[in-house]
Amino acid sequence: MRRALSIGLLVVSLFFSAIPLWPQEDWKSLLPEGEGKDVTAQLCGTCHNLQKVVVSRKSPQEWERSVYDMVARGAQIFPDEVDQIIKYLAKSFPPAGR
């Protein structure tokens, strides 16, 4: 019984993890306007759903760490694009309460 429940939970979680919570193009429309929006949507949205960006609230230093972490993982982003993305994310998605 316990094994069947575990397998059932695994199947359900795999099913739901394969379904995006919101279509990618709709998340792009939720990004606030600003310098760097297009490059952020294009480059960040290449590897993962923009939901991660829209719901995140980070300090400029945390955004910088996140972007450089993505570059270290293989994101194809030029240095001038890195700066645009960091500035856009820091301005658009600061920590809650700011």
N, CA, C and O of each residue as an XYZ file, in Angstrom:
392
protein
N       0.827     -1.193      0.000
C       0.000      0.000      0.000
C       0.872      1.258      0.000
O       0.634      2.196     -0.761
N       1.877      1.257      0.862
C       2.761      2.415      0.963
C       3.529      2.624     -0.342
O       3.710      3.758     -0.785
N       3.982      1.520     -0.959
C       4.715      1.608     -2.220
C       3.808      2.134     -3.325
O       4.239      2.956     -4.134
N       2.576      1.681     -3.374
C       1.636      2.154     -4.389
C       1.375      3.644     -4.229
O       1.278      4.368     -5.219
N       1.263      4.101     -3.001
C       1.054      5.519     -2.746
C       2.266      6.329     -3.199
O       2.112      7.393     -3.799
N       3.467      5.832     -2.914
C       4.694      6.511     -3.329
C       4.789      6.601     -4.840
O       5.139      7.650     -5.380
N       4.480      5.511     -5.525
C       4.519      5.495     -6.993
C       3.464      6.445     -7.554
O       3.724      7.166     -8.518
N       2.290      6.445     -6.959
C       1.225      7.349     -7.400
C       1.623      8.806     -7.247
O       1.389      9.614     -8.146
N       2.223      9.147     -6.116
C       2.684     10.520     -5.895
C       3.777     10.900     -6.878
O       3.820     12.035     -7.353
N       4.655      9.966     -7.185
C       5.717     10.220     -8.155
C       5.129     10.500     -9.536
O       5.543     11.444    -10.210
N       4.179      9.695     -9.952
C       3.550      9.880    -11.264
C       2.839     11.227    -11.329
O       2.973     11.951    -12.315
N       2.096     11.565    -10.302
C       1.372     12.841    -10.282
C       2.351     14.007    -10.302
O       2.142     14.970    -11.038
N       3.413     13.939     -9.509
C       4.373     15.045     -9.480
C       5.102     15.182    -10.814
O       5.358     16.303    -11.254
N       5.440     14.077    -11.464
C       6.067     14.151    -12.786
C       5.121     14.751    -13.811
O       5.542     15.532    -14.663
N       3.858     14.396    -13.736
C       2.863     14.938    -14.658
C       2.759     16.447    -14.510
O       2.805     17.173    -15.503
N       2.620     16.924    -13.286
C       2.455     18.350    -13.072
C       3.735     19.135    -13.302
O       3.673     20.306    -13.679
N       4.888     18.528    -13.086
C       6.133     19.258    -13.346
C       6.377     19.426    -14.834
O       7.141     20.304    -15.234
N       5.749     18.610    -15.658
C       5.908     18.718    -17.107
C       4.985     19.767    -17.713
O       5.160     20.142    -18.873
N       4.014     20.242    -16.958
C       3.058     21.230    -17.461
C       3.459     22.603    -16.949
O       3.475     22.822    -15.737
N       3.786     23.541    -17.846
C       4.103     24.880    -17.352
C       2.896     25.501    -16.668
O       1.759     25.287    -17.087
N       3.144     26.264    -15.623
C       2.045     26.887    -14.902
C       1.405     28.005    -15.710
O       0.243     28.345    -15.485
N       2.151     28.581    -16.650
C       1.665     29.676    -17.459
C       2.437     29.612    -18.767
O       3.648     29.394    -18.745
N       1.791     29.791    -19.881
C       2.534     29.751    -21.140
C       3.650     30.795    -21.147
O       3.484     31.897    -20.625
N       4.781     30.438    -21.741
C       5.959     31.296    -21.751
C       5.663     32.706    -22.261
O       6.102     33.686    -21.658
N       4.928     32.817    -23.362
C       4.689     34.142    -23.917
C       3.862     35.020    -22.979
O       4.013     36.241    -22.996
N       3.002     34.432    -22.174
C       2.237     35.214    -21.207
C       3.127     35.739    -20.088
O       2.907     36.848    -19.602
N       4.111     34.981    -19.675
C       5.033     35.442    -18.645
C       5.835     36.623    -19.168
O       6.096     37.569    -18.425
N       6.232     36.583    -20.440
C       6.972     37.713    -21.004
C       6.128     38.975    -20.924
O       6.650     40.055    -20.646
N       4.844     38.848    -21.162
C       3.978     40.026    -21.112
C       3.853     40.576    -19.690
O       3.489     41.739    -19.510
N       4.146     39.766    -18.693
C       4.089     40.226    -17.308
C       5.365     40.933    -16.865
O       5.388     41.581    -15.818
N       6.424     40.809    -17.659
C       7.645     41.520    -17.307
C       7.404     43.010    -17.469
O       6.858     43.439    -18.486
N       7.799     43.801    -16.493
C       7.591     45.248    -16.623
C       8.456     45.815    -17.746
O       9.533     45.301    -18.050
N       7.955     46.879    -18.346
C       8.720     47.556    -19.388
C       9.983     48.139    -18.779
O      10.016     48.488    -17.599
N      10.997     48.236    -19.580
C      12.238     48.850    -19.129
C      13.394     48.396    -19.979
O      13.315     47.392    -20.687
N      14.468     49.150    -19.898
C      15.666     48.796    -20.647
C      16.172     47.443    -20.156
O      16.410     47.252    -18.963
N      16.328     46.533    -21.065
C      16.795     45.193    -20.732
C      15.698     44.146    -20.738
O      15.993     42.959    -20.602
N      14.437     44.545    -20.892
C      13.334     43.576    -20.872
C      13.473     42.543    -21.983
O      13.376     41.342    -21.730
N      13.695     42.996    -23.197
C      13.742     42.068    -24.323
C      14.900     41.094    -24.220
O      14.732     39.899    -24.460
N      16.079     41.597    -23.865
C      17.234     40.714    -23.757
C      17.044     39.735    -22.596
O      17.447     38.576    -22.692
N      16.440     40.191    -21.514
C      16.162     39.301    -20.379
C      15.172     38.220    -20.775
O      15.390     37.043    -20.488
N      14.089     38.607    -21.429
C      13.079     37.633    -21.848
C      13.667     36.626    -22.819
O      13.421     35.426    -22.707
N      14.444     37.119    -23.773
C      15.009     36.235    -24.784
C      16.038     35.280    -24.194
O      15.961     34.072    -24.418
N      16.995     35.808    -23.447
C      18.101     34.977    -22.985
C      17.748     34.133    -21.768
O      18.138     32.967    -21.694
N      17.024     34.696    -20.824
C      16.640     33.910    -19.645
C      15.555     32.894    -20.010
O      15.538     31.772    -19.505
N      14.655     33.312    -20.895
C      13.572     32.431    -21.313
C      14.007     31.299    -22.214
O      13.226     30.384    -22.474
N      15.241     31.338    -22.697
C      15.767     30.268    -23.533
C      15.922     28.976    -22.739
O      15.649     27.887    -23.245
N      16.360     29.108    -21.500
C      16.660     27.918    -20.688
C      15.568     27.538    -19.698
O      15.425     26.363    -19.358
N      14.801     28.508    -19.235
C      13.761     28.174    -18.260
C      12.589     29.136    -18.391
O      12.692     30.200    -19.001
N      11.499     28.735    -17.812
C      10.283     29.541    -17.851
C      10.513     30.852    -17.110
O      11.163     30.871    -16.065
N       9.990     31.928    -17.640
C      10.164     33.235    -17.010
C       9.423     33.352    -15.684
O       9.555     34.357    -14.985
N       8.655     32.342    -15.341
C       7.982     32.336    -14.035
C       9.010     32.511    -12.921
O       8.750     33.206    -11.939
N      10.179     31.882    -13.068
C      11.224     32.000    -12.056
C      11.627     33.453    -11.848
O      11.912     33.870    -10.725
N      11.649     34.218    -12.926
C      12.034     35.619    -12.834
C      10.907     36.441    -12.217
O      11.141     37.253    -11.321
N       9.695     36.227    -12.696
C       8.553     37.040    -12.260
C       8.292     36.899    -10.766
O       7.910     37.875    -10.121
N       8.485     35.730    -10.207
C       8.180     35.519     -8.790
C       9.371     35.769     -7.865
O       9.213     35.756     -6.644
N      10.554     35.994     -8.424
C      11.740     36.209     -7.599
C      11.862     37.666     -7.168
O      11.516     38.581     -7.916
N      12.347     37.860     -5.980
C      12.609     39.194     -5.441
C      13.989     39.133     -4.806
O      14.183     38.477     -3.783
N      14.952     39.824     -5.422
C      16.332     39.736     -4.948
C      16.993     41.111     -4.933
O      16.564     42.041     -5.616
N      18.034     41.204     -4.145
C      18.860     42.414     -4.125
C      19.697     42.436     -5.408
O      19.818     41.412     -6.080
N      20.272     43.584     -5.752
C      21.136     43.632     -6.935
C      22.279     42.614     -6.868
O      22.629     42.011     -7.882
N      22.855     42.422     -5.691
C      23.939     41.453     -5.540
C      23.439     40.030     -5.772
O      24.133     39.219     -6.384
N      22.236     39.727     -5.285
C      21.671     38.386     -5.495
C      21.361     38.156     -6.969
O      21.594     37.061     -7.481
N      20.835     39.175     -7.664
C      20.587     39.037     -9.103
C      21.897     38.828     -9.845
O      21.980     38.016    -10.766
N      22.915     39.565     -9.436
C      24.226     39.410    -10.080
C      24.734     37.976     -9.913
O      25.209     37.369    -10.872
N      24.633     37.440     -8.701
C      25.054     36.049     -8.458
C      24.241     35.083     -9.311
O      24.794     34.142     -9.882
N      22.942     35.309     -9.401
C      22.080     34.421    -10.188
C      22.455     34.434    -11.661
O      22.549     33.384    -12.296
N      22.670     35.633    -12.200
C      23.006     35.738    -13.629
C      24.366     35.099    -13.904
O      24.515     34.356    -14.875
N      25.355     35.381    -13.061
C      26.670     34.772    -13.279
C      26.638     33.264    -13.064
O      27.410     32.534    -13.686
N      25.762     32.794    -12.199
C      25.578     31.350    -12.035
C      25.051     30.730    -13.334
O      25.484     29.650    -13.736
N      24.117     31.424    -13.979
C      23.583     30.929    -15.255
C      24.668     30.922    -16.337
O      24.729     30.003    -17.154
N      25.511     31.939    -16.337
C      26.619     31.984    -17.296
C      27.570     30.813    -17.038
O      28.029     30.165    -17.978
N      27.862     30.545    -15.767
C      28.740     29.423    -15.412
C      28.138     28.086    -15.827
O      28.862     27.129    -16.101
N      26.813     28.028    -15.871
C      26.132     26.793    -16.278
C      26.003     26.671    -17.793
O      25.489     25.675    -18.302
N      26.474     27.691    -18.509
C      26.491     27.593    -19.967
C      25.592     28.555    -20.714
O      25.482     28.462    -21.937
N      24.943     29.480    -20.017
C      24.097     30.453    -20.709
C      24.965     31.277    -21.652
O      26.013     31.791    -21.261
N      24.523     31.395    -22.880
C      25.258     32.136    -23.902
C      24.879     33.616    -23.840
O      24.027     34.086    -24.595
N      25.525     34.336    -22.931
C      25.226     35.744    -22.702
C      26.532     36.529    -22.803
O      27.517     36.194    -22.144
N      26.534     37.573    -23.630
C      27.700     38.441    -23.758
C      27.802     39.367    -22.545
O      26.799     39.648    -21.889
N      29.028     39.845    -22.243
C      29.211     40.702    -21.058
C      28.296     41.920    -21.014
O      27.783     42.252    -19.945
N      28.074     42.596    -22.141
C      27.191     43.761    -22.118
C      25.743     43.362    -21.846
O      24.979     44.139    -21.274
N      25.368     42.152    -22.256
C      24.017     41.653    -21.978
C      23.867     41.294    -20.505
O      22.802     41.493    -19.920
N      24.929     40.767    -19.906
C      24.912     40.432    -18.477
C      24.569     41.675    -17.666
O      23.710     41.636    -16.785
N      25.245     42.775    -17.972
C      24.997     44.026    -17.239
C      23.565     44.512    -17.430
O      22.922     44.946    -16.474
N      23.061     44.442    -18.665
C      21.674     44.860    -18.934
C      20.690     44.018    -18.134
O      19.755     44.544    -17.531
N      20.906     42.715    -18.133
C      19.996     41.799    -17.440
C      20.016     42.064    -15.937
O      18.963     42.148    -15.305
N      21.207     42.195    -15.369
C      21.314     42.433    -13.924
C      20.618     43.740    -13.543
O      19.866     43.777    -12.569
N      20.859     44.791    -14.287
C      20.233     46.087    -13.986
C      18.717     46.000    -14.119
O      17.983     46.526    -13.282
N      18.252     45.336    -15.175
C      16.806     45.210    -15.379
C      16.167     44.422    -14.239
O      15.157     44.849    -13.679
N      16.750     43.271    -13.892
C      16.174     42.437    -12.832
C      16.209     43.144    -11.478
O      15.244     43.074    -10.716
N      17.312     43.822    -11.178
C      17.431     44.517     -9.888
C      16.396     45.637     -9.772
O      15.832     45.856     -8.700
N      16.151     46.335    -10.863
C      15.180     47.423    -10.840
C      13.736     46.886    -10.830
O      12.874     47.413    -10.126
N      13.495     45.847    -11.610
C      12.136     45.338    -11.783
C      11.673     44.392    -10.680
O      10.479     44.312    -10.390
N      12.608     43.679    -10.066
C      12.250     42.657     -9.073
C      13.107     42.764     -7.815
O      13.847     41.838     -7.482
N      13.003     43.909     -7.109
C      13.769     44.071     -5.865
C      13.150     43.226     -4.752
O      12.048     42.696     -4.898
N      13.875     43.110     -3.640
C      13.296     42.370     -2.509
C      11.956     42.973     -2.100
O      11.725     44.167     -2.287
N      11.089     42.162     -1.552
C       9.765     42.620     -1.117
C       9.915     43.785     -0.150
O      10.815     43.809      0.689
N       9.012     44.749     -0.286
C       9.012     45.899      0.604
C       9.837     47.063      0.109
O       9.934     48.081      0.795
N      10.444     46.939     -1.081
C      11.244     48.059     -1.606
C      10.572     48.677     -2.799
O      11.093     49.631     -3.376
